[in-house]
Amino acid sequence: MTSASFKPEAGPARRTVMAAAGAAGLAAALTACGSGDGSSDTADTGSTPGTTGFTQGSASPEAGEAAGGTALARTSDIPEGGGKIFKDQGVVVTQPTAGTYKAFSAKCTHQGCAVSRISDGVIVCPCHNSHFSVADGSVKQGPATQPLAAEKITVSGDEIKLT
């Protein structure tokens, strides 16, 4: 009788495959913290702090700004004391007091997650529960330490535009 010699098939070892799978899972988990889904959904909630605001009836914007910009909403779409999140544009528009509109980045300053809701006068990040003021975007609860970045909007009549 002759004995056949055993030759393992070429390919990655089990440990290599398991390590790669673990690394891919970790990468996916970390990526989820910094990316939005890019959908065009909006969420009605409260307003966000740290944005450039506009008070209805105040001085008109500089020449050229009123005609340009992306229409976001009607003033009636933004609840007083709250706001609305515009995922596609990456912005949150708030109305902290009647007739005063503010806009902030919808990107949390902690790790870049998209904020998801506005409740009780704060904008909330779902990843680590940071809270930001609807009036000025300031941090109300960490782990974030920096306010939401202000965005520029204009209000003309009942139309709110991102400029």
C-alpha positions, 0 to 999 in steps of 0.5 A: 500500500502506498500512502497518499500525502496530504496537501492543504488547499491554498487559501487564507487560514481560519484565523486570518478570515476571522480577523478580517471579518472582525475588522470589517464589523468594527469598521462598519460600526464606526462608520455608522457614527459619522454618516447619515443615510442621505435620505430626503426625509425630514423630522419635525422637532425642536430648533437647534442652537449655534445657527445664524438666525433671521427674525421675520420682519427684520432688515432684508438680506444683502443684495443677491442673497434673497434671489439665491438659495435653496428653498427649505420650508414655509415658516408655518412648517417650523414649530415655535420652540422647536424645529425641523431637520432637513437631512438632504441639506444637512441642516436644522431650522428652528424657531426658538421664539415666535417669528425668529428662525435659526439654522444649524448644521445637522452634524453633531460636533462629537463624532459627526452623526446626524442629529435625529430629533428635536424635543423640549427645546433641544436638538438630540444626537442619537449616537451618544445622546448629545443635546444642543440648544434650539436657540443658539446651538450650544451644548446642553449635554455632552459628550459633545463639547462644541456647539452646532455650526451656524448655517445661513438662512433667509426668510422672505414672506413665509419662505425659508431658504438656505443661502 
